[in-house]
Amino acid sequence: MFDTIAAIATPPGSGAIVLIRISGSQAIDIAQKIFQGSTSPTKMQSRYAYFGKIVDHGRVIDEVLLTIFHAPKSYTGEDVVEVSGHGGVFIAARLLETILQQGARLARPGEFTQRAYLHGKMDLTQAEAVMDLITAQTEHAERVALEQRAGALGQEIKKLREELLHIVAHLEAFFDFPEDDIASVDGPFLRASIESVRNHLVKLLATAEKGRLLREGGSLALCGAPNAGKSSLLNKLLQVERAIVSPIAGTTRDTIEEMATLGGFPFRVIDTAGIRTTEDMIEHEGVLRARNAAQHADYTLHLVDAIEHHGPIEPIASHELLVLNKIDLIINRSSLAKMHPDAIMISCHTGEGMDALISALMKRLFGNKGSFTEEAPSSFAINTRHKVCLKRALDAIQKALILEASREPLELLAIELRAALNAIGEVTGEVHSEEILGTIFSTFCIGK
């Protein structure tokens, strides 16, 4: 039996309105005690807004709109009441206090969505997508969250689980009912079936990096010698004049960090000091920080002045992408392209090559797995929890394949397949524990 919970669902601070949610078996009774209007809450139609007043011991707290959602056709699957009042901080606190005094308790972070999950309104992937949608920083992240909220990832996990469940069920029947002459599933057919599950898992796990970038963002360091155009590139990526650009070498002494959306993904772009040998103590510290950023950033762009370029280019970081800047001043580019076929040629002055640079960065992130631009169709993007679960499942599947290849007893193989089945079930919540649920929903904001 769930008790009745309440919380402010709108952001803290003053605003046009405040929205307070009440959910639980006593939600409508509580509204009945404190609402005065032309229609009693017990007689209100679901999903209609009614004007009235919230009253506490005869004193009017606020004029509000009250909406009722009858179970099970509500967000949580319970009776839900939403109170929309004026958005002052004091009024919001008084409205909530009045509701709590009538028997509701303050909701914990994510408890409304947790109840929606527990009442079968959504699976865990859909519940997590609610928070992804709230925290989305780009249109691409928003689109992926909406697809996941609609159940796209959950359906894919369901297909994967059913595929594996079919194998396990056949094995179990073969063990438990030998007298029924159930065909054995050992041999090439069994191996092919398990390999199909493994390949499915590998494809899903390959989307983990995309998911990490969408939710957390990546770090991109701009490194190179003085006057290579690092600050100019930062300004170009941000589309604002954030960094000082000067022909004087050593203008940038420290790292400058700003967020930018590149290819539909959020990046923390780091402009660094020019890397060179110097006896200036302050500039020397800046060079050390630049090298540190180059080594520890998720991705590094090594900028080189195409005009000043002569001979081989010594890498700054092993994972760098070489970028030749100022190509608008180069007459014969063919020799430069032959010398550095993997380099990206750009001009921060004219903007030439910027699209190619973003495309090269996306290719570096995801290989040749398709386009991940904001205009491209979204695909699955699993989060860290999904990755851990699916990695456990993949490990169990790999062990099962080793056992099959060694012609070990099928009972041992079935143990690994069941472990994989449970790990996959944890993704959508078909298999769960209180600890898992607590970890997931504790990251939510109160009122959601």
Secondary structure by P-SEA (a helix, b strand, c coil): cccbbbbbccccccccbbbbbbbccaaaaaaaaccccccccccccccbbbbbbbbccccccbbbbbbbbcccccccccbbbbbbccccaaaaaaaaaaaaaacccccccaaaaaaaaaaccccaaaaaaaaaaaacccaaaaaaaaaaaacaaaaaaaaaaaaaaaaaaaaaaaaccccccccccccaaaaaaaaaaaaaaaaaaaaaaaaaaaabbbbbbbbbcccccaaaaaaaaaccccbbbbcccccccbbbbbbbbccccccbbbbbccccccccaaaaaaaaaaaaaaacccbbbbcccccccccbbbbcccbbbbbbccccccccaaaaaaacccbbbbbcccccaaaaaaaaaaaaaccccccccccccccccccaaaaaaaaaaaaaaaaaaaaaaacccaaaaaaaaaaaaaaaaaaccccccaaaaaaaaccccccc
